[in-house]
Amino acid sequence: MDNKNEKTRYSDAELQEFKEIILEKMRMAREELTALTQSLSSPNSNGTDDTAGTYKTLEDGSATLEKEQINQLAARQKKFIENLESALGRIQNKTYGICRETGKLIQKERLRAVPHTTLSMEAKLKQS
């Protein structure tokens, strides 16, 4: 097999396709982060008085645990958004989709599923 014919990077059109996927995932992630943040600041965000009493009667430990879980989810969303922003940077400098371990192109299917990845499946499986 002749390695000269092997692609070393994705074309501008392919990069644009990935950029659109990433931008949509970022939009959704930011919406989710906003919802999580709002639920932290107002426990009765649904606006009904029926649940206000219920919320107040929750045990403190339970309420604290719920708040902790929401904080963890929010932190995860922030990290996900940062990773997507980094991926946009790699698209900008045309290094997107290149495995940082093997130097080969990451399969399109993997990038569509996990658009912020920097590892091919081959490299990811070696890590495990």
C-alpha positions in Angstrom: 0.0 0.0 0.0 1.3 3.4 -1.0 1.3 5.8 2.0 1.6 8.9 -0.3 -2.1 8.5 -1.2 -3.2 8.4 2.4 -4.9 11.6 3.6 -3.0 13.5 6.2 -5.7 15.9 7.0 -9.4 16.6 6.4 -10.4 18.9 3.5 -11.8 22.3 4.2 -15.3 21.0 3.2 -15.0 18.2 5.7 -13.7 20.5 8.4 -16.8 22.8 7.8 -19.1 19.8 8.3 -17.4 19.0 11.6 -17.5 22.7 12.6 -21.3 22.7 12.2 -21.6 19.5 14.3 -19.5 21.1 17.0 -21.3 24.4 16.9 -24.7 22.6 17.3 -23.3 20.5 20.2 -22.0 23.6 21.9 -25.4 25.3 21.5 -27.1 22.4 23.2 -24.4 22.1 25.9 -24.7 25.8 26.7 -28.5 25.5 27.0 -28.1 22.5 29.3 -25.6 24.4 31.4 -27.9 27.4 31.6 -30.7 25.1 32.8 -28.5 23.5 35.4 -27.3 26.9 36.7 -30.9 28.1 36.9 -32.0 25.1 38.8 -29.2 25.7 41.3 -30.2 29.4 41.8 -34.0 28.7 42.1 -35.0 25.3 43.4 -38.6 26.0 42.5 -37.9 26.9 38.8 -41.2 25.3 37.5 -43.1 28.2 39.0 -45.8 26.1 40.8 -46.5 26.7 44.4 -47.5 23.0 44.8 -43.8 21.8 44.8 -42.5 24.6 47.0 -43.7 23.0 50.1 -42.4 19.6 49.0 -39.0 21.0 48.3 -38.8 22.7 51.7 -39.6 19.4 53.5 -36.7 17.5 51.8 -34.1 16.5 54.3 -31.1 18.8 54.3 -28.8 16.0 53.4 -30.9 15.1 50.4 -31.1 18.7 49.1 -27.3 19.1 49.6 -26.7 15.9 47.7 -28.9 17.0 44.8 -27.1 20.4 44.7 -23.8 18.6 44.6 -24.9 16.4 41.7 -26.1 19.4 39.8 -22.8 21.2 40.4 -20.9 18.1 39.1 -23.1 18.0 36.0 -22.5 21.7 35.5 -18.8 21.3 35.8 -18.9 18.4 33.3 -20.8 20.6 30.9 -18.3 23.4 31.3 -15.4 21.0 30.5 -17.3 19.6 27.5 -17.8 23.1 26.2 -14.1 23.9 26.7 -13.2 20.7 24.8 -15.5 21.7 21.9 -13.9 25.2 21.8 -10.5 23.5 21.6 -11.8 21.4 18.7 -12.9 24.6 16.9 -9.4 25.9 17.4 -8.0 22.7 15.7 -10.4 23.2 12.9 -9.2 26.8 12.5 -5.5 25.7 12.2 -6.5 22.6 10.1 -5.2 20.0 12.6 -8.6 18.7 13.5 -9.2 15.0 13.3 -5.5 14.0 13.6 -4.8 11.6 16.4 -2.3 13.0 18.9 -0.8 9.6 19.5 -0.6 8.0 16.0 -0.6 11.1 13.8 -3.2 9.4 11.6 -6.7 10.7 10.7 -9.4 9.8 13.2 -12.3 8.0 11.6 -15.2 10.3 10.6 -17.7 8.1 12.4 -15.8 8.6 15.7 -15.5 12.3 15.2 -19.2 12.6 14.5 -20.0 10.8 17.7 -17.3 12.4 19.8 -16.3 15.6 17.9 -13.9 16.9 20.6 -11.8 13.7 20.6 -8.0 13.9 19.9 -7.5 10.1 19.9 -8.3 7.5 17.3 -10.0 4.3 18.5 -6.7 2.5 18.0 -4.9 5.0 20.4 -7.9 5.1 22.8 -8.0 1.3 23.1 -4.2 1.2 23.9 -4.9 3.7 26.8 -7.5 1.5 28.5 
